[in-house]
């Protein structure tokens, strides 16, 4: 009696390990492939910087080190693909060795076979967002530092965002301006609650200007409800004032942190601060939701591949079914990218853009697996 009870547990462990083995092989193959692609791209960029004297010259080991810094980040991105490819290869072996047929004739449903597998891969997804994400964030920052050192980057006129508002350095004639704003409207190039610190060419403080509102144009910064205090503590109040500047842009650019450089646990606080300052948070919200969905996306890939590969009990390898499984899995990812793009453009709500693709794959996989079990019970 004890052996009969333990038999399914031993079977579930074996099948889970079998799928995990194929998953690791697929993950290793993808890591090596992407590593060499990144390395080749870095060599190409390095060759384009030959003769640029103000940049450091990167040698072979520098470029290998930079490519290695992206490995953790790449692992996070390719986990769903590794699960898809590994599960297709594994389920194909199950068909050839009649594993699924034996389980079916023993009265074990497909859901019972997949349940321990799905739980195991759910924890792999959790490991990705809880453990790998912080390491990925730190290594991405290091990569950006080296990229600036070896390849340089564009020097854009941007407002830098931190927890005390927005800051920018600018010139007005011969004077230097340090501008601070507590809120911003990027669409209308408008700043609110401004503090402007004005210095002369010798970096000596001249005056401090406070304004309720400021509007940038390409040539001027217009201020409204202005209060000015100079170095002699003389106070001047005017309704309007303007600085002659060369903004060189038709729209304000705010230098927020890139989503892939923010720790998962720091996202809620950062999103709240961005929203309080009037910034568009759609891109960061969608990335946050996408991170949360990682475990469910991995499960979706396994469900879809199982539903397609195990629908037939034919032992022959059918290229059409394998190709269809790959196409369905990759289509889910590319459809997700399209929906994310719509979310970035605010065509659809960020919540729908972030969770939609994964939920589509998850519900589709669950439906197809249930359909297989239901059909076989009827027969």
KAUR-V393127 format. One record per residue. N is the residue number from 1. RES is the residue in one letter. SS is DSSP state (h for helix, s for strand, l for the rest). OMEGA is omega in whole degrees, 0 to 359 (* if undefined). NEAR is the number of other ideal C-beta (glycine too) atoms within 10 Angstrom. Layout:
[[N RES SS OMEGA NEAR] [N RES SS OMEGA NEAR]]
This chain:
[[1 X l 180 5] [2 X h 180 6] [3 X h 179 7] [4 X h 180 7] [5 X h 184 8] [6 X h 186 10] [7 X h 180 12] [8 X h 181 16] [9 X h 178 10] [10 X h 179 10] [11 X h 181 18] [12 X h 179 19] [13 X h 181 11] [14 X h 182 11] [15 X h 178 19] [16 X h 178 19] [17 X h 180 11] [18 X h 179 17] [19 X h 179 25] [20 X h 179 16] [21 X h 179 13] [22 X h 178 20] [23 X h 180 25] [24 X h 178 12] [25 X h 180 15] [26 X h 180 21] [27 X h 180 19] [28 X h 179 11] [29 X h 181 14] [30 X h 179 19] [31 X h 181 15] [32 X h 181 11] [33 X h 182 12] [34 X h 178 17] [35 X h 181 16] [36 X h 176 11] [37 X h 177 12] [38 X h 181 19] [39 X h 178 17] [40 X h 178 12] [41 X h 178 12] [42 X h 176 22] [43 X h 179 14] [44 X h 180 9] [45 X h 179 15] [46 X h 180 19] [47 X h 179 8] [48 X h 182 10] [49 X l 179 14] [50 X l 180 7] [51 X l 176 7] [52 X l 193 12] [53 X l 185 5] [54 X l 178 5] [55 X l 175 14] [56 X l 178 14] [57 X l 181 12] [58 X l 175 21] [59 X l 184 11] [60 X h 183 10] [61 X h 175 8] [62 X h 181 16] [63 X h 176 20] [64 X h 178 15] [65 X h 178 15] [66 X h 178 22] [67 X h 180 21] [68 X h 180 14] [69 X h 182 21] [70 X l 185 19] [71 X h 182 16] [72 X h 178 19] [73 X h 179 18] [74 X h 178 18] [75 X h 178 18] [76 X h 184 18] [77 X h 188 16] [78 X h 179 19] [79 X h 178 24] [80 X h 179 28] [81 X h 178 18] [82 X h 177 23] [83 X h 179 26] [84 X h 183 27] [85 X h 180 23] [86 X h 181 25] [87 X h 177 27] [88 X h 179 26] [89 X h 182 18] [90 X h 181 24] [91 X h 175 25] [92 X h 177 19] [93 X h 178 15] [94 X h 179 21] [95 X h 183 21] [96 X h 182 12] [97 X l 176 12] [98 X l 178 13] [99 X h 183 19] [100 X h 179 21] [101 X h 179 14] [102 X h 180 12] [103 X h 181 20] [104 X h 181 18] [105 X h 176 9] [106 X l 178 10] [107 X l 179 8] [108 X l 182 16] [109 X l 180 17] [110 X h 179 19] [111 X h 180 13] [112 X h 178 14] [113 X h 187 23] [114 X h 186 24] [115 X h 178 13] [116 X h 178 17] [117 X h 181 23] [118 X h 178 21] [119 X h 180 11] [120 X h 182 16] [121 X h 172 24] [122 X h 178 15] [123 X h 174 10] [124 X h 177 18] [125 X h 177 21] [126 X h 177 12] [127 X h 180 14] [128 X h 185 21] [129 X h 182 17] [130 X h 184 11] [131 X h 184 11] [132 X h 183 17] [133 X h 177 21] [134 X h 178 15] [135 X h 179 14] [136 X h 180 25] [137 X h 180 20] [138 X h 181 14] [139 X h 176 16] [140 X h 177 18] [141 X h 178 14] [142 X h 179 12] [143 X h 180 18] [144 X h 178 14] [145 X h 179 11] [146 X h 179 17] [147 X h 177 16] [148 X h 182 12] [149 X h 186 13] [150 X h 186 20] [151 X h 181 17] [152 X l 177 13] [153 X l 182 8] [154 X l 178 4] [155 X l 185 6] [156 X l 173 9] [157 X l 184 16] [158 X l 168 14] [159 X s 177 21] [160 X s 185 12] [161 X s 171 19] [162 X s 185 12] [163 X l 179 8] [164 X l 176 8] [165 X s 184 21] [166 X s 182 23] [167 X s 175 15] [168 X s 173 19] [169 X s 181 12] [170 X s 178 17] [171 X s 172 13] [172 X s 187 16] [173 X l 179 11] [174 X l 183 7] [175 X s 176 14] [176 X s 180 16] [177 X s 169 19] [178 X s 188 14] [179 X s 176 23] [180 X s 178 17] [181 X s 182 23] [182 X s 179 15] [183 X s 185 16] [184 X s 171 21] [185 X s 186 14] [186 X l 184 14] [187 X l 182 10] [188 X l 181 11] [189 X l 184 18] [190 X s 176 18] [191 X s 180 28] [192 X s 180 16] [193 X s 184 14] [194 X s 167 22] [195 X s 181 15] [196 X s 179 24] [197 X s 186 15] [198 X s 180 19] [199 X s 178 15] [200 X l 184 12] [201 X l 178 10] [202 X l 181 5] [203 X l 175 7] [204 X l 182 8] [205 X s 180 11] [206 X s 181 14] [207 X s 175 17] [208 X s 181 15] [209 X s 176 23] [210 X s 180 16] [211 X s 179 23] [212 X s 183 13] [213 X s 176 17] [214 X s 181 24] [215 X s 179 15] [216 X s 164 24] [217 X l 181 12] [218 X l 184 11] [219 X l 187 12] [220 X s 169 15] [221 X s 181 23] [222 X s 180 15] [223 X s 181 24] [224 X s 183 16] [225 X s 190 13] [226 X s 174 20] [227 X s 185 15] [228 X s 177 18] [229 X s 181 13] [230 X s 184 14] [231 X l 177 11] [232 X l 179 6] [233 X l 177 7] [234 X l 185 9] [235 X s 176 8] [236 X s 178 12] [237 X s 177 9] [238 X s 180 13] [239 X s 182 8] [240 X s 176 10] [241 X s 181 18] [242 X s 173 16] [243 X s 172 21] [244 X s 181 10] [245 X l 173 19] [246 X l 186 12] [247 X l 174 16] [248 X l 180 9] [249 X l 179 13] [250 X l 183 9] [251 X l 178 10] [252 X l 174 21] [253 X l 181 12] [254 X s 183 17] [255 X s 174 15] [256 X l 176 22] [257 X l 173 15] [258 X l 183 14] [259 X h 182 17] [260 X h 178 15] [261 X h 180 14] [262 X l 175 21] [263 X l 181 13] [264 X h 183 16] [265 X h 178 10] [266 X h 184 12] [267 X h 183 18] [268 X h 181 10] [269 X h 182 12] [270 X h 179 19] [271 X h 178 16] [272 X h 180 11] [273 X h 178 16] [274 X h 181 18] [275 X h 180 13] [276 X h 179 10] [277 X l 176 20] [278 X l 181 19] [279 X l 176 21] [280 X l 185 15] [281 X l 186 18] [282 X h 183 18] [283 X h 181 18] [284 X h 178 21] [285 X h 182 22] [286 X h 178 25] [287 X h 179 20] [288 X h 179 20] [289 X h 179 20] [290 X h 177 19] [291 X h 181 19] [292 X h 184 16] [293 X l 186 23] [294 X h 179 23] [295 X h 182 22] [296 X h 176 18] [297 X h 177 22] [298 X h 178 25] [299 X h 180 25] [300 X h 180 27] [301 X h 180 30] [302 X h 180 27] [303 X h 181 23] [304 X h 180 25] [305 X h 178 28] [306 X h 182 27] [307 X h 181 23] [308 X h 185 22] [309 X h 186 23] [310 X l 178 24] [311 X l 178 16] [312 X l 178 12] [313 X l 179 12] [314 X l 184 10] [315 X l 181 10] [316 X l 178 7] [317 X l 179 11] [318 X l 182 13] [319 X h 181 7] [320 X h 181 7] [321 X h 178 20] [322 X h 180 17] [323 X h 179 11] [324 X h 179 15] [325 X h 178 23] [326 X h 181 16] [327 X h 180 11] [328 X h 180 19] [329 X h 180 23] [330 X h 178 14] [331 X h 177 12] [332 X h 181 22] [333 X h 183 16] [334 X h 174 10] [335 X h 176 14] [336 X h 178 21] [337 X h 179 10] [338 X h 179 11] [339 X h 176 20] [340 X h 179 22] [341 X h 176 13] [342 X h 177 16] [343 X h 178 24] [344 X h 180 17] [345 X l 179 11] [346 X l 174 12] [347 X l 175 10] [348 X l 181 17] [349 X l 179 15] [350 X h 180 20] [351 X h 179 12] [352 X h 180 15] [353 X h 183 25] [354 X h 184 24] [355 X h 188 19] [356 X h 184 20] [357 X h 181 23] [358 X h 180 23] [359 X h 177 15] [360 X h 179 15] [361 X h 182 26] [362 X h 181 20] [363 X h 178 12] [364 X h 179 16] [365 X h 179 24] [366 X h 180 16] [367 X h 182 12] [368 X h 178 17] [369 X h 178 23] [370 X h 179 14] [371 X h 178 12] [372 X h 180 20] [373 X h 182 14] [374 X h 179 11] [375 X h 184 10] [376 X h 175 12] [377 X h 179 8] [378 X h 178 6] [379 X l * 5]]
